[in-house]
């Protein structure tokens, strides 16, 4: 079990949301103060350094034209961390390669970071969220196909060492490809791909890449994780190890329930502030037709539009884990068992107005009192047996919790 600590580097000092249409794409950058931005960038880097010192791994990502994430180039941030940190695995999740004009640039950047960090890179590829199609000047349709073609080009560049080759794809073309430097890790750094539904699991499992799921909750986690495991077993004749799966949730740990609830409410800013109109979150061609129709009817939240925004609801859904160390461990253990198990916890531990002191205390309590028990839970479990047990578990959802346990019907 590994834990990757994460913050999305938000610029949270914004006017009331009633004064603007969307926090993404068209929020005027007159709302950004460069002096404040300077302070925030260095503050976030200090947090990642703190995570490294405490023995956690690090995750970062990028978004474009949004206050929710001030990192438009994750490779730049990761390059700093490759030099400034000493032990942490460095996960970029990820590179939106479907929107990049030249995937070879990504291959070069990632190889350079891998060498600087002496082989600590975990390289994630993503399709890109729907509201970034317009800023990238990309047609949303067939974004998944572009992702996998770019993926193939990058892996061939990483693993070809006998001189230049040409690449002829439908969307990407390369001449005299001869990567310098080549990656430190051989044959290449570990690859992660995000999975949003059952239809996205087969190719990830086929390559034995790490499949990562964000905020799917109890409602959808088994659909995706079970799909990956079924595909992995079918394609490789063996059960997927725990370390092939990852889950991202918001995590806040405190010394008592009252403090935990106050901190978790601050952390929930990430969902409450994510105001995005349908025109940006559901562009034609991005979602499958039936999903696009559901979003238009208001039956399902599009990317960036949370279905629920209260703390109790997010605790019940399995998107938020908050409380004392004992409570957070029990919440994570319950979700872990229900999902069939996973080996990578992606811990969003800071967002919005959560202060440095609050972040540090939550991180310390997690490292000292929660994380060791999660590692022992995985060490004592078998992937095949855990998956089989999970199939008999049914969770009662969408009910308020006291941040302690979930009710099960077995």
N, C-alpha and C positions, 0 to 999 in steps of 0.2 A: 504494500500500500504506500503510495506517495501522495503528498498534498502539494499542489501548486497554488501559491497565494496570488491573488489577483485584485487589482483595482483597474477601473476603466479610465482613470485620469480625467474625471469630469471637471468641466468648468461650471460650477454650481451656483456661482454668485450672479444670478440672473434676475430680471424684473419679473413681476407676476405673470404667470403663463397666460392670463387673459389678454395680455398685450401683444401676443404674437401667435401666429397660426400653427407653427410647427417648430419643435426644438431641433429638427433635422432639415437639411437641404436649404431652407430659405430664411433661417433666423439671421438677421443682419449682423455682420461681424463688428458693427459699432458697439455691440454689447460685450465685446472682448477687450479687456484692459491688458496691454502687454506686460505691465509691471506685475499685475496679479498673476498673469500666466507664468511669468518667470518664477514667482514664488511657488506656485502650484507644481510646476514641472520638477523643481528641485525637491519639494516636499514628497512627491510621489516616488522619486528615485531613492530618497532616504528610506521610505517604507519598504521598497523592494530590498534595499540593503539590509534592513532590519530582519526581513524574512530570511535572507541568506544566513545571517548571523545566528538566527534561532534554529536553523536546520530544516527550513522549508524550501521547496523548489519555487520557481517563479514562472508566472504566465503573464504575457502581455498580448495586446491585440491592436488593431487599428480600425478607425472609422473616418468618414470624410464629411465635411460640412455639417458638423454637429457639435453641440456643447456637451453631449453625454460622454464624449471621448475626445480629448485634445491631442490624440496621437494619429496623425494622418499617414505616418510612416513608421510602422512597428520595427522594421529593421534598424532604423536609426536609434530607437530606444534600446533595442536589444544589443546593439553594438556597444553602447555605453555600459550596459550591465555585464557584457562579456568581459570587460576590463575591470569593472568595479567590484564584481562579486567573485567569490572564491570556490564555493562548493555546489551551489544550487544548479540543478538542471534548468535550462532556459527554454521555456516553451513559447513559441510564437503561434498563436491560434486566432487569426492566422493571416497568411498571405492571400489576398483575394485574387488568385491567379486568373480567374475567368475574366476579370476586368483589366488585367495588365496587358499592355501591347506587346511586351517582349518578355516571355517567361525566363529567358536565359539570364536576364538581369537579376531575377529572383534567385536562380541557381548560383550565380556569382556571389550575391550578397550573403546567402545562407552559408556557402562554403567558407567565406571569409570569417563570418562570425564563429563558425564551428572551429576553425583553426585558432582564432584569438582566444577562445574559451577553453581550448584543449579538449575538444570533444564533448561539450556539455549541451549542445543544441538539440532541442526536440522541435522538429519542423512541421508546423501545421499548415494545411492548405484549406481554403474555404471558397465557396462560390461567390460570396458577397451578399449582403442583405439587400432587400428589394429597393429601399429608398436610396441606394447608392448607384443604381443603374443610370439615373439621369445625370448626376455629377460626373460619372465615369464615361458618359456619352456612349453607353453600351445598350443594345437591345436586350431586354431581359430573357427573351426566348432562347432556349438551348444553352443556357449558362452552364448547366451541369456537363454537357458534352464538351464545352470549351475548357472547363476545369480539368477534366480527365485527359484531354489532349495536352494541355499545358503540363500536367503532372507527368505524363509519359516523356515529354521533351526534357523536363528537368531531371528526372531519374536517369535517362540515357546520358545526359551531359555529366552527371555526377559519377557515373560508373564506366564511362569510356575513357581509357587511358593510353590508347595507342595512336593518338593523332586525330586530326579533324574528321568530322563526319557531317553530312547534311541531313536535315530533317524536313520532311514534306508532309504537313498535315492539312486538314481542311481550313483551319483558322490560323495556324502558326507555321512559320517557315524559318529555317535557319541555314546559314551557309558557313562552312569552315568552323564548326563548333569544336572548341578545344579548351575546356574550362581551366582557367588558372585563377586562384588556386583550386585544387580539388579538396574535398572535405577531409577533415581530420579523422572522422569515424568512417570505417569501411564495412560494407561497400558504400554506405551513405548514412546520414543521420536518420534516427527514427522518424517516421512520417505519421502524422495525425490528420484525420479528415473528420469534419463535423457531419453528423447524421441527423436529419430532420424528420425521418419517417421510415417505414418499412421498406419503401422503394429505394432507399439510398444505402442499404446495408451490404448488398451482395459484393459490389466491387471493393468496398473497404475491407470486408472480410477476406475476399479473394487475395488481396495483397498482404494480408496479415497486418495491416496498418492499425493504429489505435483509433477506435471509433469514439468520438466525443459527442455528448448530448448536453444541451443547455436548457435548463428550466423546463423540462418536459413534465415533471411532477409524476405523481402516482397515476394520473390519467393516461399517460402515453409511454412511460419508461419501459414497460415490459414489451410493448409492441416493437420498440426499436431494439432494445437489448436482446430480446428473444430472436428477433430477425437476424441480428448479427451472429448470434450463437448457432442458429440453425444453418445459416449459410457457411459459417466457418467449419462446422462439423461435416456438412455435405461436401465441401470443396477440399478439405484437408484430412478428413478421416480421424480427427481428434477434436476434443473439446477446447474451446477458446480459453486461454489462461485469463485470470482476472485482469492482468495488466494490459490487455487489449481493449479495455473499456474504461471510459471516463465520464464523470457527471459533474456539471457545474451547478452549484447552488449558493445562495447568500447565507453566510455563517456569521453569527455574533455570539460570543461567549462572555459572560460576566460573573461576578462573584455572587450575585443574588438575582432573583427573578425580576424585581422592579428595575434594577439597572439594566438587565438584559433586554427587557421590553423597551425601555427608553432608547437604548442603542440600536435595537433592531428597527424601531420606527424611523430612526435617522437613515439607516441603511436602505430602507424601503424607498427612499427618495429616488433611487435608480428606476423603479417601476412607475412611481407616481408622476415623475417629471417627464416621462418619455412620451410626450404628446406628438403624435404624428398622424396627419390626415390620411384617409384611405387612398387618395391619389398618389401618395408617395409609398405607402406600405403595400399596395396591391396593384403594381403596374401590369399592364397587359402582357401576358406571356411568362411572367415569373412563376406564379403558382399553377399547379394543375387546375383544369377548369372547375372541378367540383369544389376545390378548396377556395378558389377565387370567388365562386358563387356564394359560398358560405360566409366569407368575409364581407361581401357586399350586402348580404342579408343580416349581418350583425350576429351570426350564429357562431362565429369563431374569431378570436383576435388575430389580426395580422401581426407580422413582425413589428415590434415596437409599440403594439397596443395591447397591454396586459388585460386578460379576462377579469382578473380580480386584483384589487389593490390594497385591501386591508391586511394587517399583520396576521390575524387569525386565519384568514382565508389562505394566505400564502404559506403559513405553517401547515395547514391541513393539506394543501396541494403537494407539499414536498419540494417547494421552491426555496423556502426559508427554513433555516435551522437555528434556533435561538434559545438561550436559557443559561442555566448554570452548566458547568462541565458535565455533570451527570445527566442532565436533561438533554444536552446537545448530543452526547454520545448515544443515548437511547433513541433519539430521533434519527440520527444517522444510521444506527444499527438496524432500526426498523425499516428504513428506506432501502438500505443495502440488501437486507434479506429479501424484501419484497421484489427488488429489481433483479435478483439472481446473483448479485455481487458484482463489484468492479474494483479495479486496482488503482485508480487515479481519482482523487477528489480535487476538483477545481474549486477553490474556496474564494468566492468574492467576499473579501473581508473589510472593504472600505468603499463607501460611496457617499455622495452628497455631503452632509454636514457632520459626519462621524469624524471626531477630532483625532489628532495624532496620539494623544494619551489614551483615548478610548480604543483606537486601533491596536496600539501596542499591548494594552492589557488583554484584549480579546485574543490577540495572536499568542501571547504568552500562555494564557490558560488553555488554549487549544493545543499548543505544543506540549505542555507539561501534563495535561490531564485528559485530553480527548484523543489525540493522535496515537499515543502508545497503545490504547485499547483498540483503536481501529486496526492498527497493524497486527495486533494479536488476533483479532477477529478474522482477518484474512488468512493469517498463518495457520489457524486452526480449522480452516474450511477447505473443502474440495470443490473446484469449479462445477463439476458434473452434478455432485450431490446438492450443492447450494441451488443450482438452477432447477433441479427436479423438485426440491422442497418449495421453491418460490411459486411453482405452478398451482399449488394447493392453497395459496394464501390470497384472500380477498380483503381489500381495505375499504373502510367506510370513509368516503371523502366529503369535502365541502362542509365540514362541521367545525365550529370553533374549538381550539385546543387551549390547554393551559401550558403549552410548550413542554409537556412531559411525555405522553405516550399517545399512540394511535390504537383504536379499537380494531381487533381483527376477528374475522369469521374464518375458521379453518375447515 
